[in-house]
Amino acid sequence: MNINNDIRKLVNDTPFVDTHTHLWEESTRLAALEERRGSGIPASDIGMLFSHYTDSDLIVSGMPEADLKRVFGYDLEPKDKWALIAPYYERVRLTGYGRHVRASVRMLYGEEDIHAGNVEAISEKLRAAVKPGYYRSILRDVANVEYAHVNSLQTPVFMETDMPDLLMQDLSTVALGSGLDLTAVRNATGKDADTLKEWHGVIDWCFKTYGPRAIATKNQSAYTRGLDYAPVSAAEAAPIFARYRKKPGSVSPAELKALQDHLAHYCIHKATEYRLPVKLHLGYFAGHGGMPLHRVRHNAGDMCLLAQEHRDARFDIFHINYPYQDEVIALAKHYPNTWVDMCWAWIINPEASVRFLKEFLMAAPANKVLCFGADVLPVELVPGHAAVARKGIAQAITELMEEKWISMDEAETLIQRLMRGNALELFDHDGKIAAWGGERAAS
């Protein structure tokens, strides 16, 4: 028996549940072909493949930001865009970000790598594929993704998707609470408030309206503040909200934190009421040149207090808290209401993710880890990210077998659990599809 080949086949044949991504709506991508500059979407050519995450590696490697901006625009031909990328591509092609671009190119366009001789052909194939139904084809047929959970960046609260049976939607709570943004919520929902009690009503309305169809709540405010949500009563928060409503600049940073803390807890209570898992960004920052590691390293410690305060909530901790992944293994092992999500991690650092998965399985219950989330805007990058994740999962399981920690029978059951079973247990996919309405969901 060739353990490696057998495990690879099992992993490749098993569908993923993608527990976190940011995909634009397919209709948005279709419209961008005509709207071009006004769409806010990169041109559908070779630049699209470098527009999320790999762009950061390119800049960190030395590429001028002005040149990268031109790569995403509509004024240059693909060959001219490649001339800007090429001097830096060799520096980043071996990173996780570079690998998922190359894997996507292989899976979608039949090319092993990108070079001056094929950028025109790749761009032509990419653009020609952008037509109705291509999301379903790429996700289901190429990437072998059963469901994708979308934290839409096109709206601050909830996306009314055209494909609810494929693109399950998160209810974002950042603007409602820990990153309070009254204007964004008003523009998205038509709801406003003059008092804290009325704002509670706005939050209640969002959960009543979107909660039955949402797959989870999502909070990524760890990009801008810590997760140290102190217990702040409504009586303490109400006068701060009143002043903030009239003039945001009139409240001090400490007062704003207190108001956000109160609302963050309120949103977690509502998520628990609606039986929605609470997805939280932890760890590494997207982008470049701005990550405060001194604050990031406290995320896991802050999570302990949240897990204790909200024992009936179910927390889905994102990105393995890289580079502090050891702490979240301890969290998942100790707290019954805490899961760890490997979304994005496979392309941040593939080798660290292999080690993480092995160590997690040796320490924590196997149902407490979710193994894939593409975490990308362009759907064209999902197959490559899935391929990197599949390689890493197969490697981790194979090594555990070779080291005599698990058997083949155990591996077969484990692979199903890691790639889809845990997600199907934690999230109510069937119930959410039904809530959208069977006719629309099946369209």
C-alpha beads as a LAMMPS data file, in Angstrom:
LAMMPS data file: protein, C-alpha beads

443 atoms
442 bonds

1 atom types
1 bond types

-500.0 500.0 xlo xhi
-500.0 500.0 ylo yhi
-500.0 500.0 zlo zhi

Masses

1 110.0

Atoms # bond

1 1 1 0.000 0.000 0.000
2 1 1 1.255 3.458 -0.924
3 1 1 -0.044 5.513 1.981
4 1 1 0.664 8.854 0.349
5 1 1 -1.189 8.026 -2.903
6 1 1 -4.170 6.523 -1.080
7 1 1 -4.517 9.531 1.214
8 1 1 -4.107 11.982 -1.646
9 1 1 -6.915 10.279 -3.544
10 1 1 -9.224 10.363 -0.533
11 1 1 -8.481 14.036 0.058
12 1 1 -8.863 14.990 -3.602
13 1 1 -12.176 13.143 -3.909
14 1 1 -13.723 14.668 -0.785
15 1 1 -15.622 17.965 -1.184
16 1 1 -14.688 20.945 0.937
17 1 1 -17.044 23.161 2.856
18 1 1 -15.402 26.566 2.441
19 1 1 -16.124 28.258 5.773
20 1 1 -14.848 31.716 4.863
21 1 1 -14.456 33.715 1.694
22 1 1 -15.188 37.209 0.357
23 1 1 -16.367 36.428 -3.179
24 1 1 -17.993 39.227 -5.096
25 1 1 -21.440 38.313 -6.357
26 1 1 -21.264 36.686 -9.787
27 1 1 -23.540 39.431 -11.125
28 1 1 -20.973 41.986 -9.971
29 1 1 -18.229 40.265 -11.957
30 1 1 -20.478 40.055 -15.042
31 1 1 -21.347 43.741 -14.807
32 1 1 -17.678 44.686 -14.380
33 1 1 -16.926 43.415 -17.894
34 1 1 -19.024 46.288 -19.223
35 1 1 -18.655 48.915 -16.494
36 1 1 -14.862 48.631 -16.403
37 1 1 -13.410 51.513 -14.361
38 1 1 -16.605 52.324 -12.510
39 1 1 -17.032 48.829 -11.158
40 1 1 -14.258 48.849 -8.546
41 1 1 -13.288 45.370 -9.779
42 1 1 -9.854 44.658 -11.320
43 1 1 -9.785 43.979 -15.043
44 1 1 -10.585 40.381 -15.983
45 1 1 -7.113 39.459 -17.202
46 1 1 -3.809 38.333 -15.717
47 1 1 -4.019 41.137 -13.147
48 1 1 -7.056 39.562 -11.489
49 1 1 -4.936 36.595 -10.394
50 1 1 -2.554 38.875 -8.487
51 1 1 -5.211 41.127 -6.990
52 1 1 -5.711 39.422 -3.617
53 1 1 -2.914 38.510 -1.197
54 1 1 -0.199 37.951 -3.801
55 1 1 -0.277 41.706 -4.341
56 1 1 1.022 42.091 -0.767
57 1 1 3.908 39.696 -1.363
58 1 1 4.788 41.561 -4.555
59 1 1 4.947 44.899 -2.729
60 1 1 6.901 43.434 0.200
61 1 1 9.346 41.974 -2.324
62 1 1 9.982 45.436 -3.762
63 1 1 7.378 46.116 -6.459
64 1 1 6.306 49.789 -6.573
65 1 1 2.680 50.246 -5.519
66 1 1 2.040 52.526 -8.477
67 1 1 3.035 49.742 -10.876
68 1 1 0.804 47.259 -9.071
69 1 1 -2.133 49.627 -9.366
70 1 1 -1.626 49.706 -13.136
71 1 1 -1.660 45.880 -13.179
72 1 1 -5.230 45.931 -11.857
73 1 1 -6.432 48.649 -14.216
74 1 1 -7.965 48.602 -17.672
75 1 1 -5.403 50.649 -19.634
76 1 1 -2.611 48.096 -20.171
77 1 1 -2.535 44.960 -22.265
78 1 1 -1.754 41.706 -20.411
79 1 1 1.771 41.547 -21.855
80 1 1 2.494 45.039 -20.545
81 1 1 1.114 44.124 -17.123
82 1 1 3.364 41.089 -17.068
83 1 1 6.363 43.277 -17.843
84 1 1 5.632 45.119 -14.575
85 1 1 5.097 41.925 -12.547
86 1 1 7.889 39.770 -13.980
87 1 1 10.898 41.301 -12.144
88 1 1 9.230 40.470 -8.805
89 1 1 7.375 37.270 -9.644
90 1 1 10.371 34.986 -9.082
91 1 1 10.665 36.447 -5.581
92 1 1 7.123 35.435 -4.581
93 1 1 6.223 32.375 -6.660
94 1 1 7.320 29.957 -3.885
95 1 1 5.259 31.592 -1.119
96 1 1 1.837 30.249 -0.234
97 1 1 0.294 33.197 -2.050
98 1 1 2.375 32.549 -5.158
99 1 1 1.604 28.839 -5.052
100 1 1 -2.148 29.282 -5.003
101 1 1 -1.954 31.544 -8.056
102 1 1 0.095 28.952 -9.951
103 1 1 -2.219 26.124 -8.883
104 1 1 -5.255 28.077 -10.083
105 1 1 -3.594 28.735 -13.428
106 1 1 -2.878 25.032 -13.822
107 1 1 -6.380 23.923 -12.856
108 1 1 -8.316 26.534 -14.824
109 1 1 -6.130 27.262 -17.843
110 1 1 -3.873 24.235 -18.256
111 1 1 -0.600 26.128 -17.728
112 1 1 2.042 25.016 -15.222
113 1 1 3.319 28.539 -14.588
114 1 1 2.960 32.116 -15.799
115 1 1 5.417 33.679 -18.215
116 1 1 5.589 36.174 -21.049
117 1 1 4.616 33.530 -23.572
118 1 1 1.237 32.658 -22.052
119 1 1 -0.113 35.734 -20.254
120 1 1 -2.198 36.710 -23.276
121 1 1 -3.729 33.236 -23.576
122 1 1 -4.414 33.020 -19.830
123 1 1 -6.056 36.439 -19.882
124 1 1 -8.215 35.500 -22.859
125 1 1 -9.393 32.301 -21.153
126 1 1 -10.064 34.111 -17.884
127 1 1 -12.178 36.784 -19.545
128 1 1 -14.069 34.307 -21.756
129 1 1 -15.090 32.280 -18.683
130 1 1 -16.877 35.214 -17.039
131 1 1 -20.449 34.361 -17.994
132 1 1 -23.598 33.262 -16.149
133 1 1 -23.041 30.087 -14.163
134 1 1 -19.258 30.237 -14.026
135 1 1 -19.112 30.556 -10.217
136 1 1 -20.918 27.261 -9.819
137 1 1 -18.650 25.648 -12.408
138 1 1 -15.433 26.852 -10.769
139 1 1 -16.484 26.143 -7.193
140 1 1 -18.269 22.828 -7.604
141 1 1 -16.612 21.291 -10.672
142 1 1 -13.030 22.561 -10.430
143 1 1 -12.402 23.339 -6.746
144 1 1 -14.773 20.607 -5.454
145 1 1 -16.380 22.994 -2.958
146 1 1 -19.776 21.957 -1.630
147 1 1 -20.701 25.283 0.031
148 1 1 -18.901 28.610 0.384
149 1 1 -19.536 30.923 3.349
150 1 1 -19.286 34.518 2.123
151 1 1 -18.430 37.475 4.317
152 1 1 -19.386 40.010 1.678
153 1 1 -17.339 43.196 1.510
154 1 1 -19.923 44.710 -0.844
155 1 1 -22.283 45.474 2.021
156 1 1 -21.664 46.240 5.710
157 1 1 -24.381 43.932 7.070
158 1 1 -25.768 41.179 4.792
159 1 1 -25.656 40.281 1.113
160 1 1 -28.910 39.294 -0.611
161 1 1 -27.141 36.761 -2.810
162 1 1 -28.424 35.338 -6.077
163 1 1 -27.030 31.884 -5.188
164 1 1 -28.023 31.077 -1.585
165 1 1 -27.597 27.322 -2.051
166 1 1 -23.932 27.820 -2.950
167 1 1 -22.878 31.154 -1.436
168 1 1 -24.046 30.993 2.186
169 1 1 -23.957 34.475 3.735
170 1 1 -22.517 35.791 7.005
171 1 1 -24.272 38.506 8.977
172 1 1 -21.540 41.059 9.638
173 1 1 -21.706 42.651 13.103
174 1 1 -18.731 45.014 12.865
175 1 1 -20.711 48.115 11.871
176 1 1 -23.430 47.173 14.356
177 1 1 -21.123 46.907 17.328
178 1 1 -17.381 46.627 17.822
179 1 1 -16.637 48.849 14.800
180 1 1 -19.760 50.974 15.185
181 1 1 -20.701 52.777 11.942
182 1 1 -24.142 54.366 12.081
183 1 1 -23.918 55.806 8.571
184 1 1 -22.964 52.522 6.910
185 1 1 -25.803 50.668 8.633
186 1 1 -28.305 53.382 7.755
187 1 1 -27.265 53.341 4.112
188 1 1 -27.483 49.536 3.958
189 1 1 -30.711 48.999 5.900
190 1 1 -32.530 52.332 6.067
191 1 1 -32.458 52.026 9.875
192 1 1 -31.249 54.737 12.245
193 1 1 -31.367 55.468 15.961
194 1 1 -31.038 58.434 18.317
195 1 1 -30.710 56.412 21.516
196 1 1 -28.925 53.261 22.571
197 1 1 -32.279 51.545 23.097
198 1 1 -33.241 52.392 19.519
199 1 1 -29.871 51.086 18.291
200 1 1 -30.536 47.828 20.117
201 1 1 -33.746 47.811 18.084
202 1 1 -31.757 48.224 14.867
203 1 1 -29.569 45.257 15.822
204 1 1 -32.679 43.265 16.706
205 1 1 -34.167 44.119 13.300
206 1 1 -31.011 42.958 11.497
207 1 1 -31.054 39.623 13.305
208 1 1 -34.793 39.161 12.786
209 1 1 -34.506 40.035 9.079
210 1 1 -31.247 38.302 8.200
211 1 1 -30.636 35.845 11.039
212 1 1 -32.871 33.031 9.735
213 1 1 -30.902 32.999 6.451
214 1 1 -27.415 33.839 7.768
215 1 1 -24.974 30.967 8.156
216 1 1 -23.098 32.752 10.979
217 1 1 -22.095 36.174 12.243
218 1 1 -18.689 37.615 11.324
219 1 1 -16.555 40.123 13.201
220 1 1 -13.158 41.228 11.869
221 1 1 -12.717 44.277 14.087
222 1 1 -9.506 42.767 15.498
223 1 1 -7.909 44.628 12.582
224 1 1 -8.579 47.901 14.392
225 1 1 -8.806 47.041 18.093
226 1 1 -8.331 44.265 20.623
227 1 1 -10.900 41.607 21.462
228 1 1 -10.877 42.661 25.107
229 1 1 -14.613 43.360 25.288
230 1 1 -15.231 44.561 28.835
231 1 1 -18.618 44.084 30.493
232 1 1 -20.297 47.482 30.023
233 1 1 -23.940 47.926 31.018
234 1 1 -26.606 49.640 28.948
235 1 1 -26.841 52.327 31.623
236 1 1 -23.129 53.093 31.195
237 1 1 -23.220 52.945 27.392
238 1 1 -26.419 54.963 26.793
239 1 1 -25.043 58.484 27.461
240 1 1 -21.935 57.707 25.404
241 1 1 -24.121 56.607 22.480
242 1 1 -26.204 59.798 22.729
243 1 1 -23.100 61.988 22.464
244 1 1 -21.590 59.807 19.741
245 1 1 -24.805 60.054 17.744
246 1 1 -24.699 63.852 17.801
247 1 1 -20.942 64.253 17.355
248 1 1 -18.678 61.179 17.078
249 1 1 -15.586 63.217 17.849
250 1 1 -16.991 64.247 21.217
251 1 1 -16.337 60.859 22.845
252 1 1 -12.904 59.849 24.071
253 1 1 -11.148 56.690 22.848
254 1 1 -11.898 55.046 26.193
255 1 1 -15.582 55.948 25.925
256 1 1 -15.787 54.690 22.351
257 1 1 -14.220 51.404 23.428
258 1 1 -16.774 51.079 26.227
259 1 1 -19.635 51.660 23.777
260 1 1 -18.203 49.171 21.293
261 1 1 -17.645 46.642 24.078
262 1 1 -21.265 46.861 25.169
263 1 1 -22.531 46.442 21.612
264 1 1 -20.134 43.583 20.855
265 1 1 -21.555 41.624 23.777
266 1 1 -25.083 42.510 22.659
267 1 1 -24.391 41.107 19.185
268 1 1 -22.923 37.889 20.616
269 1 1 -26.039 37.449 22.760
270 1 1 -28.211 37.916 19.649
271 1 1 -26.105 35.417 17.695
272 1 1 -26.593 32.911 20.509
273 1 1 -30.341 33.574 20.501
274 1 1 -30.475 32.834 16.761
275 1 1 -28.097 29.854 17.104
276 1 1 -25.545 31.447 14.793
277 1 1 -21.853 30.603 15.260
278 1 1 -19.726 33.680 15.942
279 1 1 -16.830 33.963 13.487
280 1 1 -13.940 36.102 14.720
281 1 1 -10.805 37.252 12.910
282 1 1 -7.669 36.456 14.886
283 1 1 -4.020 36.598 13.979
284 1 1 -2.296 37.739 10.838
285 1 1 -3.287 40.935 9.001
286 1 1 -4.070 41.168 5.307
287 1 1 -2.162 43.836 3.426
288 1 1 1.333 45.020 4.269
289 1 1 3.197 47.447 6.489
290 1 1 0.633 47.847 9.270
291 1 1 0.319 44.760 11.490
292 1 1 0.749 45.439 15.266
293 1 1 2.058 42.091 16.501
294 1 1 2.124 43.393 20.081
295 1 1 -1.694 43.499 19.963
296 1 1 -2.199 40.390 17.810
297 1 1 -0.395 38.238 20.355
298 1 1 -3.095 39.026 22.950
299 1 1 -5.975 37.739 20.804
300 1 1 -6.051 34.223 22.232
301 1 1 -5.963 35.493 25.798
302 1 1 -8.870 37.837 25.076
303 1 1 -10.781 34.894 23.594
304 1 1 -10.608 33.059 26.924
305 1 1 -12.693 35.769 28.558
306 1 1 -15.229 35.764 25.715
307 1 1 -15.571 31.983 25.856
308 1 1 -16.165 32.171 29.597
309 1 1 -18.618 35.086 29.380
310 1 1 -20.684 33.525 26.574
311 1 1 -20.744 29.833 27.413
312 1 1 -23.753 29.169 25.184
313 1 1 -22.192 30.863 22.144
314 1 1 -20.167 28.938 19.562
315 1 1 -16.992 30.740 18.528
316 1 1 -15.239 30.004 15.229
317 1 1 -11.700 31.407 15.562
318 1 1 -10.178 32.302 12.206
319 1 1 -6.814 31.923 10.482
320 1 1 -5.353 29.697 13.277
321 1 1 -4.346 32.994 14.927
322 1 1 -1.093 32.829 12.904
323 1 1 1.679 33.266 13.986
324 1 1 0.392 32.414 17.476
325 1 1 -1.300 29.154 16.516
326 1 1 -0.240 27.136 19.563
327 1 1 -2.498 29.215 21.797
328 1 1 -5.663 28.421 19.839
329 1 1 -4.984 24.690 20.005
330 1 1 -5.081 25.158 23.769
331 1 1 -8.320 27.163 23.442
332 1 1 -10.077 24.479 21.402
333 1 1 -8.848 21.780 23.775
334 1 1 -10.034 23.618 26.894
335 1 1 -13.254 25.416 25.884
336 1 1 -16.258 23.390 24.647
337 1 1 -17.643 26.440 22.794
338 1 1 -14.537 27.226 20.719
339 1 1 -13.579 25.953 17.248
340 1 1 -10.475 26.843 15.193
341 1 1 -10.731 27.631 11.487
342 1 1 -7.870 27.119 9.020
343 1 1 -9.324 29.599 6.523
344 1 1 -6.556 31.582 4.778
345 1 1 -3.865 29.804 6.817
346 1 1 -2.855 27.367 4.061
347 1 1 -1.602 30.178 1.840
348 1 1 -0.198 32.334 4.633
349 1 1 2.204 29.524 5.498
350 1 1 1.566 26.031 4.078
351 1 1 4.248 24.295 6.127
352 1 1 3.136 25.900 9.408
353 1 1 -0.413 24.808 8.594
354 1 1 0.677 21.191 8.146
355 1 1 2.376 21.302 11.540
356 1 1 -0.670 22.991 13.053
357 1 1 -3.097 20.354 11.798
358 1 1 -0.909 17.506 13.058
359 1 1 -0.471 19.111 16.458
360 1 1 -4.158 20.011 16.717
361 1 1 -5.237 16.438 16.051
362 1 1 -2.818 15.168 18.698
363 1 1 -4.163 17.573 21.315
364 1 1 -7.787 18.613 20.720
365 1 1 -10.999 16.795 19.757
366 1 1 -11.114 16.198 16.011
367 1 1 -14.504 17.898 15.657
368 1 1 -13.090 21.250 16.789
369 1 1 -11.151 22.206 13.635
370 1 1 -12.458 23.477 10.291
371 1 1 -9.950 22.883 7.533
372 1 1 -10.615 25.233 4.623
373 1 1 -11.680 28.748 3.781
374 1 1 -10.446 30.336 0.553
375 1 1 -10.818 33.877 1.962
376 1 1 -10.536 35.522 -1.475
377 1 1 -12.428 38.015 -3.619
378 1 1 -11.752 36.547 -7.104
379 1 1 -13.434 33.175 -7.614
380 1 1 -10.544 32.237 -9.924
381 1 1 -8.260 31.880 -6.886
382 1 1 -10.435 29.367 -5.011
383 1 1 -9.241 26.259 -6.943
384 1 1 -5.588 27.024 -6.270
385 1 1 -6.138 27.691 -2.588
386 1 1 -8.146 24.461 -2.318
387 1 1 -5.299 22.589 -4.022
388 1 1 -2.727 23.940 -1.545
389 1 1 -5.020 22.976 1.337
390 1 1 -5.598 19.474 -0.039
391 1 1 -1.862 18.919 -0.407
392 1 1 -1.326 20.071 3.180
393 1 1 -4.119 17.947 4.640
394 1 1 -2.855 14.886 2.785
395 1 1 0.674 15.542 4.012
396 1 1 -0.448 15.964 7.633
397 1 1 -2.543 12.774 7.621
398 1 1 0.155 10.785 5.813
399 1 1 2.807 11.831 8.320
400 1 1 0.562 10.886 11.252
401 1 1 0.058 7.466 9.669
402 1 1 3.746 6.961 8.950
403 1 1 4.510 7.920 12.539
404 1 1 1.987 5.239 13.649
405 1 1 -0.339 7.655 15.379
406 1 1 -3.403 6.783 13.255
407 1 1 -4.522 3.881 11.067
408 1 1 -5.915 3.851 7.537
409 1 1 -9.445 3.231 8.809
410 1 1 -9.119 6.180 11.163
411 1 1 -7.723 8.338 8.356
412 1 1 -10.704 7.700 6.068
413 1 1 -13.176 8.813 8.731
414 1 1 -10.976 11.720 9.764
415 1 1 -10.636 13.157 6.263
416 1 1 -14.416 13.317 5.848
417 1 1 -14.713 15.041 9.206
418 1 1 -11.980 17.589 8.592
419 1 1 -12.977 18.616 5.081
420 1 1 -16.747 18.786 5.434
421 1 1 -18.206 16.901 8.398
422 1 1 -17.221 19.351 11.111
423 1 1 -18.626 22.262 9.132
424 1 1 -21.877 20.422 8.441
425 1 1 -22.208 19.752 12.178
426 1 1 -21.458 23.327 13.279
427 1 1 -23.433 25.199 10.606
428 1 1 -27.058 24.633 9.582
429 1 1 -26.689 24.576 5.787
430 1 1 -29.959 22.796 5.035
431 1 1 -31.955 25.052 7.345
432 1 1 -30.496 28.213 5.842
433 1 1 -31.171 27.095 2.266
434 1 1 -34.761 26.344 3.250
435 1 1 -35.092 29.795 4.837
436 1 1 -34.150 31.434 1.513
437 1 1 -36.997 29.525 -0.158
438 1 1 -36.540 26.304 -2.080
439 1 1 -37.418 27.713 -5.493
440 1 1 -34.910 30.543 -5.327
441 1 1 -32.194 28.461 -3.680
442 1 1 -32.335 25.823 -6.397
443 1 1 -32.136 28.335 -9.243

Bonds

1 1 1 2
2 1 2 3
3 1 3 4
4 1 4 5
5 1 5 6
6 1 6 7
7 1 7 8
8 1 8 9
9 1 9 10
10 1 10 11
11 1 11 12
12 1 12 13
13 1 13 14
14 1 14 15
15 1 15 16
16 1 16 17
17 1 17 18
18 1 18 19
19 1 19 20
20 1 20 21
21 1 21 22
22 1 22 23
23 1 23 24
24 1 24 25
25 1 25 26
26 1 26 27
27 1 27 28
28 1 28 29
29 1 29 30
30 1 30 31
31 1 31 32
32 1 32 33
33 1 33 34
34 1 34 35
35 1 35 36
36 1 36 37
37 1 37 38
38 1 38 39
39 1 39 40
40 1 40 41
41 1 41 42
42 1 42 43
43 1 43 44
44 1 44 45
45 1 45 46
46 1 46 47
47 1 47 48
48 1 48 49
49 1 49 50
50 1 50 51
51 1 51 52
52 1 52 53
53 1 53 54
54 1 54 55
55 1 55 56
56 1 56 57
57 1 57 58
58 1 58 59
59 1 59 60
60 1 60 61
61 1 61 62
62 1 62 63
63 1 63 64
64 1 64 65
65 1 65 66
66 1 66 67
67 1 67 68
68 1 68 69
69 1 69 70
70 1 70 71
71 1 71 72
72 1 72 73
73 1 73 74
74 1 74 75
75 1 75 76
76 1 76 77
77 1 77 78
78 1 78 79
79 1 79 80
80 1 80 81
81 1 81 82
82 1 82 83
83 1 83 84
84 1 84 85
85 1 85 86
86 1 86 87
87 1 87 88
88 1 88 89
89 1 89 90
90 1 90 91
91 1 91 92
92 1 92 93
93 1 93 94
94 1 94 95
95 1 95 96
96 1 96 97
97 1 97 98
98 1 98 99
99 1 99 100
100 1 100 101
101 1 101 102
102 1 102 103
103 1 103 104
104 1 104 105
105 1 105 106
106 1 106 107
107 1 107 108
108 1 108 109
109 1 109 110
110 1 110 111
111 1 111 112
112 1 112 113
113 1 113 114
114 1 114 115
115 1 115 116
116 1 116 117
117 1 117 118
118 1 118 119
119 1 119 120
120 1 120 121
121 1 121 122
122 1 122 123
123 1 123 124
124 1 124 125
125 1 125 126
126 1 126 127
127 1 127 128
128 1 128 129
129 1 129 130
130 1 130 131
131 1 131 132
132 1 132 133
133 1 133 134
134 1 134 135
135 1 135 136
136 1 136 137
137 1 137 138
138 1 138 139
139 1 139 140
140 1 140 141
141 1 141 142
142 1 142 143
143 1 143 144
144 1 144 145
145 1 145 146
146 1 146 147
147 1 147 148
148 1 148 149
149 1 149 150
150 1 150 151
151 1 151 152
152 1 152 153
153 1 153 154
154 1 154 155
155 1 155 156
156 1 156 157
157 1 157 158
158 1 158 159
159 1 159 160
160 1 160 161
161 1 161 162
162 1 162 163
163 1 163 164
164 1 164 165
165 1 165 166
166 1 166 167
167 1 167 168
168 1 168 169
169 1 169 170
170 1 170 171
171 1 171 172
172 1 172 173
173 1 173 174
174 1 174 175
175 1 175 176
176 1 176 177
177 1 177 178
178 1 178 179
179 1 179 180
180 1 180 181
181 1 181 182
182 1 182 183
183 1 183 184
184 1 184 185
185 1 185 186
186 1 186 187
187 1 187 188
188 1 188 189
189 1 189 190
190 1 190 191
191 1 191 192
192 1 192 193
193 1 193 194
194 1 194 195
195 1 195 196
196 1 196 197
197 1 197 198
198 1 198 199
199 1 199 200
200 1 200 201
201 1 201 202
202 1 202 203
203 1 203 204
204 1 204 205
205 1 205 206
206 1 206 207
207 1 207 208
208 1 208 209
209 1 209 210
210 1 210 211
211 1 211 212
212 1 212 213
213 1 213 214
214 1 214 215
215 1 215 216
216 1 216 217
217 1 217 218
218 1 218 219
219 1 219 220
220 1 220 221
221 1 221 222
222 1 222 223
223 1 223 224
224 1 224 225
225 1 225 226
226 1 226 227
227 1 227 228
228 1 228 229
229 1 229 230
230 1 230 231
231 1 231 232
232 1 232 233
233 1 233 234
234 1 234 235
235 1 235 236
236 1 236 237
237 1 237 238
238 1 238 239
239 1 239 240
240 1 240 241
241 1 241 242
242 1 242 243
243 1 243 244
244 1 244 245
245 1 245 246
246 1 246 247
247 1 247 248
248 1 248 249
249 1 249 250
250 1 250 251
251 1 251 252
252 1 252 253
253 1 253 254
254 1 254 255
255 1 255 256
256 1 256 257
257 1 257 258
258 1 258 259
259 1 259 260
260 1 260 261
261 1 261 262
262 1 262 263
263 1 263 264
264 1 264 265
265 1 265 266
266 1 266 267
267 1 267 268
268 1 268 269
269 1 269 270
270 1 270 271
271 1 271 272
272 1 272 273
273 1 273 274
274 1 274 275
275 1 275 276
276 1 276 277
277 1 277 278
278 1 278 279
279 1 279 280
280 1 280 281
281 1 281 282
282 1 282 283
283 1 283 284
284 1 284 285
285 1 285 286
286 1 286 287
287 1 287 288
288 1 288 289
289 1 289 290
290 1 290 291
291 1 291 292
292 1 292 293
293 1 293 294
294 1 294 295
295 1 295 296
296 1 296 297
297 1 297 298
298 1 298 299
299 1 299 300
300 1 300 301
301 1 301 302
302 1 302 303
303 1 303 304
304 1 304 305
305 1 305 306
306 1 306 307
307 1 307 308
308 1 308 309
309 1 309 310
310 1 310 311
311 1 311 312
312 1 312 313
313 1 313 314
314 1 314 315
315 1 315 316
316 1 316 317
317 1 317 318
318 1 318 319
319 1 319 320
320 1 320 321
321 1 321 322
322 1 322 323
323 1 323 324
324 1 324 325
325 1 325 326
326 1 326 327
327 1 327 328
328 1 328 329
329 1 329 330
330 1 330 331
331 1 331 332
332 1 332 333
333 1 333 334
334 1 334 335
335 1 335 336
336 1 336 337
337 1 337 338
338 1 338 339
339 1 339 340
340 1 340 341
341 1 341 342
342 1 342 343
343 1 343 344
344 1 344 345
345 1 345 346
346 1 346 347
347 1 347 348
348 1 348 349
349 1 349 350
350 1 350 351
351 1 351 352
352 1 352 353
353 1 353 354
354 1 354 355
355 1 355 356
356 1 356 357
357 1 357 358
358 1 358 359
359 1 359 360
360 1 360 361
361 1 361 362
362 1 362 363
363 1 363 364
364 1 364 365
365 1 365 366
366 1 366 367
367 1 367 368
368 1 368 369
369 1 369 370
370 1 370 371
371 1 371 372
372 1 372 373
373 1 373 374
374 1 374 375
375 1 375 376
376 1 376 377
377 1 377 378
378 1 378 379
379 1 379 380
380 1 380 381
381 1 381 382
382 1 382 383
383 1 383 384
384 1 384 385
385 1 385 386
386 1 386 387
387 1 387 388
388 1 388 389
389 1 389 390
390 1 390 391
391 1 391 392
392 1 392 393
393 1 393 394
394 1 394 395
395 1 395 396
396 1 396 397
397 1 397 398
398 1 398 399
399 1 399 400
400 1 400 401
401 1 401 402
402 1 402 403
403 1 403 404
404 1 404 405
405 1 405 406
406 1 406 407
407 1 407 408
408 1 408 409
409 1 409 410
410 1 410 411
411 1 411 412
412 1 412 413
413 1 413 414
414 1 414 415
415 1 415 416
416 1 416 417
417 1 417 418
418 1 418 419
419 1 419 420
420 1 420 421
421 1 421 422
422 1 422 423
423 1 423 424
424 1 424 425
425 1 425 426
426 1 426 427
427 1 427 428
428 1 428 429
429 1 429 430
430 1 430 431
431 1 431 432
432 1 432 433
433 1 433 434
434 1 434 435
435 1 435 436
436 1 436 437
437 1 437 438
438 1 438 439
439 1 439 440
440 1 440 441
441 1 441 442
442 1 442 443
